[in-house]
Amino acid sequence: MRLRSVHSLVRVLLIALTCSISTTIAPAPYPTCQHLSDTEYMAKSRAMVDSLPSISLSDAIKGLLAVEKYPSDYVLLESLATAHGMLARKLAAAGAPQEQDALRQTASYYSAAERARLGCGIASGEERAALLRKWGDALAWLRRGGEASEVFGKGVDEGIWETDLCRPLVKHRRTEAGRQYFYDHEHPVIKTAITFLEERVGAIADELSDEGWVPERAGLQTSRSWRYLLLRKDGEKAGACADGRMATACAIVEELYEIVRPPKEGQAKLSAMEEGTVVRPHAGPTDERVRIHCGIAGVGGDSYIRVGDEQRGWEEGRCFAFDESCEHEVRVGSGGSGGGGGERVVLIVDIESPFLIGEGEGEEL
């Protein structure tokens, strides 16, 4: 976590504590369009430590509700928005109905922070790409698509992204051919990877079992209907491959990475979703990789993935590649090859994008 992010979270706690123990330490005057400096809040933190035994956690949380006392502190408002967004994801992963309330608070605080920032004459700040993604995602997941498009459009207007549908946090220089949603075998590296996988993935279905699968807890879906089995992560064996399970799948992935380059950060895994699962629109963190999906079991029917403004379905034993940094969503319907009520199982493999220009690390936005 960046130092600035740590400071923001500390600031939230300090102001909460300051508000809740006013009988012990009176809050200092709060200048317009300013937030506590590092020196000020570090001094306050030392004072708060001495007072903590007399403060309950509930009192500290109640202090967060006093944010209206500091309407021009955009840093505080952004921190509160981020905290509510994290809470919304956890609630979504647990299937809790309060998730929508948390999303509404997230969107409201981000909107207030933007008004405060502009009112103070500050056009943008650190980690702007991450802020716009979280704000826009909250709106999209509330089904307020027009407002979400406006927020993502700010990133285009400010020169962060080339399009509001592709929103990486880390951006690399790429050739024009790399600016597509789906890649249809036109590049030799992608053609080689897909041909190799399609010749072999049919054998993976025979070794599927329930051992070692983990529920997906990223909060992108609204129920516990998505699980995965990790094979590799960031260039190293992980999950089933590290434990000596799924020998066929692991051998296929290992051999693939001998003929195409794995990304610095990426995964190979099996993903299983129950009928009715909806993965809400989101964008991956980097354009340094290309993601490949291969249908293993339960595919077909009316299930699909949308990337950008294009849509594809899965076929057993067939693969396709797409730009994961672009907005994508998944809907698993009925009528797959596994019969009614079965899981849709897909092999997901990340490879290094063959469209990168140079060997740079990429620009963190």
N, C-alpha and C positions, 0 to 999 in steps of 0.2 A: 504494500500500500504506500502510496506517495506520502511525503511529509505533509503536504497541504491537506490531504484527505484526513490524516490523523488529527491535524490541528482543527479541522472543521468539526470532527466528532467531539473532540475535547471541548470545543467552544459550546456545542449544544449542551453537554453535560454541565459545564460551568454555569451557563446562564440558567439552566434548570435549577441547579443547586442554589444559585444566588437568589432566584425568585422564591424558593421554598424555605429559605432560612433567613428571611429578612429581619427576624428578631435578633439574629446573631450578627450578621454582616449586612449592612445596608447596601443595596445596589448603587454602583457609581452612575453618574449622569451618562446618558447614552447619546453621543453626538449624531446628528443627522448624516446619513450616507457614510457611516463608518462602522466597522466592527472592531471588536477588541483586538489590539495588537498582540503579537506573540509575547512581549514582555508583560503586558497587562494580564493576559489570561494565565500565564505561568505563575505570576504573583498571586492571583486569585486562587489558583489550584492549590498552592501551599496552604492558604488560609482555609480552603474547603476541607483539606485532609484533616485538619485539627477539629473541624466541626462535624465530620461525618458520623461519629457515634450518636449524635443527637438527631440525625435525619433519617427518616424512613425512605425506602425505595419509592413507595407510592407518592410521598411528598415530592420527591425529585421528579417523578414522571409528571405530576400535576403542574410542576413548574414549566414544562414544555408548552402548556396551554397558554402561557403568558406571552407568546410570541408577538401578539398584537402590540405589545409595549415597544417592540423594536421593528416596526414595519419596513424600515429601510435597510435592514441587515440582510442583504441578499445571500451572503454566505450561510447564515443561520437558516434561512428559508430553504436554500438548496440542500443543506444537510438534513433538514426535517423531511424534505421530499424524498431524498435518497433512502432515509430510514424507513419511511412508509412503503416505498417501493420494495425494499428487501422483505418487509413484513408481508406484503401482498404475495410475493413469490412463495414464501413459506406456507402461507395459508392456502394458496392454490395447490401446492404439492400435497397438502393434507386434505384437500377437498373441502375446505371450510368455507361456508357462505360469506363470512366477513371479508373475504378477499376483495369483493367489489367495493366495499367501503374504504378499504385501504388504498385501492387504486384511485378512487375519487379524491382522497386526501393527497395522494402523490401528485396527481395532476394539478390540484388546487395550489399546493405549495410551490410547484415549479412555475406556475403562472404568476403567482405573487412575487416570486424571486425575480422573474424576468421583468415585471413592472418596476420593481425596486431598482434593479440594475440599470434599466434604461432611464428611470427617473433620476438616478445619480450620475447619468452621463457616461456610463460604462457599457460599451457595446457588447463585449464578450470577455470571458475569463479563461482560467485554466480548465483543462479537461472538458472543453466545450462539446466535443463530439459525444462523449459519454453522457453528458447531461441531456443533450438533445435526443439521444437514443432512448434514454430512460423515460423522459417526458413523453415523447411520441409513442413509445410502446404502451405506456399507461393509458393514453387516450385511445389507441387502437384497440386495446383489450377491453375498454369500456364501450367499444363499438361507436366511437366518435371519430370515424375515419377522416372526415373533412378536416377536423382540427389537427389530427395526427399528421396529415399531409402538409399542413401549414407549418408545423413545428419542424418536420424533416426538411421542408423547403428552406427554412432558415439556414440549415447547414449548407445547402447548395448556394444560396445567396451570399453566404460568408466565405465561400471558397473551400469549405471543408470536404465536401463530396461533389462528384460530377453529376450525380442523379440522386433523387430522394429515395429510390428503391435499392440502391447499393450503398451501405453505410458502414464501412470498416472503421475500426478504431486505430488500426495500423495499416497505412496505405503504402503500396510499393509502386514503382514505375513499371508499367506493363505495356505490351504491344496492343495495338488496336484490336487484334483478334481475340484478346483476353476479355474484352468488354461485351460479354454475352451472358445470358442467364444459363442456358444449357449449351454444352459443347458436343457437337454431333460428329465425333470421330475425325474431324478435319485436321487435327494436329497429330503428328506421328506418335508423340508420347502418350497422348490420351487414347489413340487408337490401339497402341501396343498394350496399354494397361487394361482396357476394356476387353480386347480380344483374349488376352491371357486369362482374365477372370471368368469370362463367359465359357471358356473351355473347361473350367474346373469347379465352379461354385455349386454345381448340381450335387456334388458329393457331400456338401456340408449338411444338407437336410437329414442325412442318415445318422449323423452323430449328435443331433440336437437332444438335449435333456434339460431338466429343470434345475440342475446344479449350478450354483454360482451366480445366478442372475440377480441384478440389483435394481430396485425401483428408481426410476428417473425422478430426481427431486429438484430440478432446476426451476420448477414452477411455470413451465411453458404450457402445460396442459392442466385441465381443471379436475382431474381425478387420478387415482393411482392405477392407471390403465396402461402404463408404459414402463417397460423394463429393458435393461441392456446387459450385455455380457462383454466386458472389455477384453481386448486381445493385445493391443499395443497402445502406448501413450508416449508422445514426444520422443519417438525413435527407440523406445525400449519395450521389451516384453512386459506385459502387465496382465492382471486378472487371470483368465483361463490359461493363457500362454505361459505366464510365469509359474503357474501351478501344475503345468504338465497335462492339462485337459484340452479337449477340442483339437486333437492332433491334426486332423485334416485341415480345418480352418486356419490354424496357426502356420502350417507348412505352406499353404497357399499365400498367406500374407507375407511370410518371410521371403519366399521366392519372388513375389512381386517386387518387394523392396530391393531386390538384387538387380532388377532390370529398369526400375524407375526410382527416382529419388523421393524419400519420405520428406514431409515438411519438418521444419524445426519444431513446430508445435502442431500437433494433430493426433488423430486417433484412428484405430481400426477396431471395430466392435460389431456385435450383432445387436440389432434393435428389434424388439417385439412389442407390438401394440394391439390391444384388443379392439374388436369391432366397436365403432362409435367414438374412438379416440379422436380428439381434435387438438393439434399442436398449433398454438396461436402464432400469428406472424411475428417474425423476429429476424435479425440479421447476424451473421457470424462476425467474429472480432477482427479478422484479417483477410486480405486478398492474396496472401502468400501461398495459399493452398487451393487445390481443386478437390471437391468431394465427389466420391463415386458411390452410387447405390446399386446393389445387385439383389434382385428378388430371389428369396430362398424358399419361403412357404407362405401359404395363405394370401397370396397376392392376386391381383386382377380385380374383377368386379368394378365397383364404382369408387375405389380408393384412389387417391391422387396426392401429389405434391405440387404446389404452386411455387415457382421461383420468379420474382419480378412479376411480369404480366403473362407468363407462359405456364402451362400446366402439363404434367406427365403422369401416367400411371405406371405401375410395376408389372413386370412379367417374370414368371419363374425362369431362372437361369439367364436372364438378360440384365444388362447393366446400362446405366447412363451417368453422365458427369455434369456437374453444375458449379456455379460460382456461389460458394456458401456465404460470402460477405454480402450478398444481395438478399433482400427480404424473401423469406420462404415460410410456408405453412403446410401442414399435413392434415388430411382427413381420411380416416379409415372407415370405409363403408362395408357393405355386405357383398356376398357373392364371390369371395376370393377362392383360389384353387384349393384351399384347405377346408372348404365347406362352411356352412353357417356357424357362427359363434367362435371360429378359430382365430388364432393370432396371425397378424401380418408380420412376418420375419424378414428382415432385410440385412444384408451385410453392408456396412458403411466403412469405406476406406478413404483416408485423405492421402493425397500425393502432392508433392511440390508443384506449384503452378508452372507450366512450361512457357508461360507468357511473360515472365519477369524479365526486366532489363537490368543487367548488371548484378552484382552480388551484395547490394546494400542491405541493411537491416530493416529498412522501411521507416516511414515517418509516423511517429506516434502522434495522433491527433488530439 
